Amino acid sequence: MRKVGITYTGTDWKHENYVKWIMDGDSSIEVVRLSAAQSNLSEFLECDGLVLSGGIDIDPRVYGGGEEYVKRPQQWERERDNFEQLALKLAWDKGLPVLGVCRGLQLINVTLGGSLVQDLGVEGDETHENSAGVDKEHVVSVLPGTLLQEIIRKDGGRVNSAHHQAIGRLGERLVVNCRSEDGTIEGIEWAEPEGRPFLMAVQWHPERMYVNGFGDTFLYKAIRDQFIQALKK
């Protein structure tokens, strides 16, 4: 039995999508819900891997951003930011595989000293942000020589999209592995992975692609399978 810690998105049905995607019918996988509200970081000590989920914008004070911007939330969840950064650092200290989704990608980036584009603007709305609860769809181009390309064995594909923020300055020791047609960073991994635990983070929502049968299968299944393979080693 292997345990995967998944950070709580703040919404039960959204969290359940992550559970379904990560388990994928595999009875040898157990999921542990991690959240600041439960203050259960101690449970993560028994886990074999970490999934950082999507959700509310990260507090700009975490990465030195401005607090006034378009579409800022009414309030941030600094406790969640702190809790998830602690979980991430603990995962790295233990040498565990990490998978980041949307906000999770952004959290990894700012934890390693990167910054965020706080709002992608009108053009971003048209390409990236969901509308009335419906995800957008666009193509990503996968960069050669990256772990992502090795995993999916493709040069690109179709993904869903539901974000208004993105990576600005790339964090230390990271490399971009794919971009959307407008140049937005859509995925990151270690620049020099040798001797480091598995790390993959994407800006799209593979868990919703899995549940809804949306987009190209290899951009949600192959990534999940590689993560599971890493935590079973």
N, C-alpha and C positions, 0 to 999 in steps of 0.2 A: 504494500500500500504506500502510495506517495501522496503527500499533502501539498496543496497549492493555496497560498494566501492570496485572496482577491480583495482589494480595497473596495469599500462600499461606495457606490455612486451617489447615494442619497435617495434613491428610488428603488423600491423592491423589484418591480418588473424589469427594470433595466439591469439590476444586479443579477437577476435570474438568467438574463440573456448571456452574461459572462459565464455563469455556472454551466449552462447547457453547452456553450461553445468549447470551454476548456475540458469538460468531462467527455463530451462526444460519445457517450455510451460506454466509456471505459470504466469498468467497476474497480479498477486498481487505483483510481484517482479519488481523493477526498478533498473537498473544498472547505477552506476556513474563511469566514467573512471577517475582515479586518476593518475596524473603524475607530475614529477618535472618540465617538460617543460611547463605545464599549470599552475603550482604553485597554484593548486586549493585545497589545504588542507582545506580551509574554507568550501568547498562543502561536505567534509567528516563529518562535524559537524552535518549534517542532515541525516547521514547514520545510519543504524541499525546493520551493520556488515562489516567486512573487509576480502577481499581475497588478499593475497600476491602472485603474479604470479611468473613464472619462468623468466629466462633471463640471462644476462651477469654475469660473476663472480663478487662477491662482492669485493670491494677494500680491499686488505690485511691489510691496515692501520686501518681498522675498528676493526679487531680482533688481531692485532699484528703479522700478518703473513709476510713471506718474499715476496718481490716483484718480485723475479726471480724464475719462476717455469715453468715446461712444460705446454704448451698450454695456457699460460697467454694471455689475450686479448691485442690488440695493445694499448688500453687505457681503463681505468675503468670509471664508471659513478658514481663518488662520490656524485653528486647532487641527483641522484636517491637513493643511499644508505641512505643519510641523510633524504630525503623526506619520504621514506618508514619507516625508524625507527621512525620518528616523528608521522607518521600515526599509527604505531603499538602501540607506547606508549600512544597516544591519545585514541585508541580503548580500551586499558586496563584501562586507567583512567576513561573512560565512562562505563566500564563493558560490552563491546560489544564482541560478538563471533568473533573469528579469525580463518581463514582457510589458511594454507600455502602450496604452491606447489613448489617443487624443490628448486629453489633459495629462495623462500619464507620460506621454512623449514630452510634453512641455515641462513637466515636473523634473524629469531626468535632465533635460537641457539646462534649466535654471539651477539645479543642484550642482551642476558641473560648471557654473559660472557664466552660463549663457543668458540671453535676454529674449523677450517676446515682442512681436508686432502686436500691439494691443487691440487693434481692430483693422481688418483687411479692407474696409471701406465698401463703397457701392459695387465695385467690380468683384470684390470678394463675396459679397452677398449673392451675386448671380452665379458664382462658381462653387462656393464652398459651404455657405450656411444653409441649414435646412429651413424650409418654409412651411408653416402650419403643421409642424411635426413630421414632414416628409423630407427625407434625406435627398441631397443633390447627388448627382452622378457625374464623374469625370474620369479621365484617363491619367494614370501615372506612368512616368518613364523611369525604369530602374537602371541605375548606373552600373557599368561593367566593373568587374573585379570586387564587387561587394558580396557580403554574406547573403544578403537578400536575393541577389541574382543567383547565387549558388543554390539557395533553398528552393526558389520557385522555378528556376531554369527557364525564365522568360525575360524579355526586355521591357515588359510593361503589361498593363492591363487596366480593367475598369474597377473602380472602387466607389463606395458611397462617401458622403461628406456632410458634416454637420458642425462646423466650427467657424468662429469669427476671429480667432486669434491664431498665431502661428509662430514658429521659431524666427527670431531676429538674428542676433549674434549666436553662433554655434558654440556650445559648451566645449570645455577642454577635453581632449582625448576622444572626441566624437567625429564621425564622418557622416555626410549625407549619403543615403543609399537610393533615394528616389525623389522625384519632384513632379508637381502637376505642370500642365502646359503653360501656366502663367509664372512658373518659377518658384512657387511656394514649396517649401521643404515639406515632404510627406513621409519621410522615414529617416531614422538614424540608427547607428550601431557603433561599436568600438572602431576607432581608426586603426588600432593595432590590437587585434583580439587575442593574440597568442599569450597564454598564461592568465587570461581573464575569463570569468564566467560568461555564459551566453547572455547577450544583450540585444534586444530588438525592440524598436518602438515605432509605431505608425500613427499618422494623423487621422486616418479613417477609422471606421468602427467594424472590425471583422466579426465581432460577436453578433451584430445585427445582420451582417451579410450572411452569416451562418444560419441564423434563425429564419430569416426571410428568403433565403435562397437567391440572394441578390449579388450581382457582379461576378467576377471571375473567381472560381473556386480556389485556385492556388493562392490567391491573395488573402484568404482567411484560413484555409485548411493546412497548407504546407507550413505556414508560420506557426500555427498551433502545434502541429506535429513535431516540428523541430524543437520547440520549447519543451514539450513533454519528453522528447528523447533526451534532452539535456538534463532534465531533472531526475530522470530514471538512471542516469549513469552512476 
